[in-house]
Amino acid sequence: WLRRLPTLVEQLLELDPQMKALAERFVAKQHTLFIGRGLLYPLAKEGALKLKEISYIHAESYPGGELKHGPLALVDNEMMVVALACHDHVLDKLKSNLEEIKARHGQLIVFANEETQIPLEGQEVVWLPRVPAWLA
């Protein structure tokens, strides 16, 4: 996998136009929630930290399993929610989290790969190259 890193980075750089369009959606937002499960939770924490540092937008991160214990109550049509998804043993639970967010009209952005088979309705998906969870 490490030998493939240059190719993977090139594939990610090709997402630049999509990332710029997503950034425009954040401009008027006051709050953002990042969620991830398992090994992706630390990445969700880093994403929230970087958004705060760069944009001064309030951002928090939560493990997907803790979503019902408080932060879900804050989700509405003004809340941006960034979800990190990979094909692993907790994917079905994350999909349940995404349904709960959509039911509350949260503006959902999901970073996923083709193995996750995330439904497209009501959310924007950023398709990433497939890598093992430890490399995510």
C-alpha positions in Angstrom: 0.0 0.0 0.0 2.8 2.4 0.7 4.1 2.0 -2.8 0.7 3.1 -4.1 0.7 6.3 -2.0 1.8 8.6 -4.9 -1.0 7.3 -7.1 -3.5 7.7 -4.3 -2.4 11.2 -3.6 -2.8 12.1 -7.3 -6.4 10.7 -7.2 -7.2 12.8 -4.1 -5.8 16.0 -5.8 -8.2 15.4 -8.6 -11.0 16.0 -6.1 -9.9 19.7 -5.8 -12.9 21.1 -7.8 -15.4 19.2 -5.7 -13.6 20.3 -2.5 -13.8 23.9 -3.6 -17.5 23.6 -4.2 -18.0 22.0 -0.8 -16.0 24.8 0.9 -18.5 27.3 -0.6 -21.3 25.6 1.3 -19.5 26.1 4.6 -19.1 29.9 4.3 -22.4 30.8 5.8 -22.5 28.1 8.4 -22.0 28.6 12.1 -21.7 25.0 13.3 -20.5 21.7 11.8 -20.5 18.2 13.2 -18.0 15.5 12.1 -18.7 11.9 12.8 -16.7 8.7 12.4 -16.7 5.2 13.9 -13.7 3.1 14.9 -10.5 4.1 13.3 -12.2 6.9 11.5 -13.2 8.8 14.7 -9.7 10.3 15.1 -9.9 11.5 11.5 -13.3 13.1 12.3 -11.6 14.9 15.3 -8.8 16.1 13.0 -11.3 17.3 10.4 -13.2 19.3 13.0 -10.0 20.8 14.4 -8.8 21.9 10.9 -12.2 23.5 10.1 -12.0 25.5 13.3 -8.4 26.5 12.7 -8.9 27.6 9.1 -12.4 29.0 9.0 -13.2 29.9 12.6 -16.4 27.9 12.2 -17.5 26.0 15.3 -16.9 22.3 14.7 -17.2 19.3 16.9 -16.5 15.7 16.4 -18.3 12.7 17.9 -17.9 8.9 17.5 -20.9 7.8 15.5 -22.0 5.6 18.5 -22.4 8.6 20.7 -24.6 10.6 18.2 -27.8 9.9 20.0 -26.4 11.1 23.3 -26.7 14.8 22.7 -25.3 16.0 19.4 -28.2 14.6 17.3 -30.6 17.0 19.1 -28.6 19.9 17.6 -29.0 18.7 14.0 -31.3 20.8 11.8 -31.4 22.1 8.2 -28.7 24.6 9.0 -26.2 22.1 10.4 -23.5 20.7 8.2 -22.6 17.1 9.1 -19.5 15.5 7.7 -19.4 11.7 8.0 -16.4 9.5 7.4 -17.4 6.0 6.1 -15.4 3.0 5.2 -16.4 -0.6 4.7 -15.9 -2.2 8.1 -17.8 -4.0 10.8 -19.6 -0.8 11.9 -20.7 0.4 8.5 -24.4 -0.6 9.1 -24.4 1.4 12.3 -23.0 4.4 10.5 -25.7 4.1 7.9 -28.2 4.2 10.7 -26.6 7.4 11.9 -26.8 8.9 8.4 -30.5 8.1 8.3 -31.1 9.9 11.6 -29.2 12.9 10.4 -31.3 13.0 7.2 -34.5 12.6 9.2 -33.6 15.9 11.0 -32.7 17.6 7.6 -29.0 17.9 8.4 -26.9 18.9 5.4 -24.9 15.7 5.0 -21.5 15.2 3.3 -20.2 11.7 3.4 -16.6 10.8 2.6 -16.7 7.2 1.4 -15.3 4.7 -1.1 -17.1 2.4 -3.5 -17.2 -0.5 -1.1 -19.4 1.4 1.4 -22.4 1.4 -0.9 -23.8 4.6 0.7 -27.2 5.6 -0.6 -27.0 8.8 -2.5 -30.4 10.3 -1.7 -30.3 13.4 0.5 -26.6 13.6 0.9 -23.5 14.5 -1.0 -20.9 11.8 -1.3 -17.2 12.4 -1.9 -15.9 9.2 -3.4 -12.4 8.4 -2.2 -10.0 5.6 -3.4 -10.3 2.4 -1.5 -7.6 1.9 1.2 -7.4 -0.2 4.3 -8.8 1.5 7.4 -5.3 1.7 9.0 -4.2 3.9 6.0 -7.2 6.1 6.0 
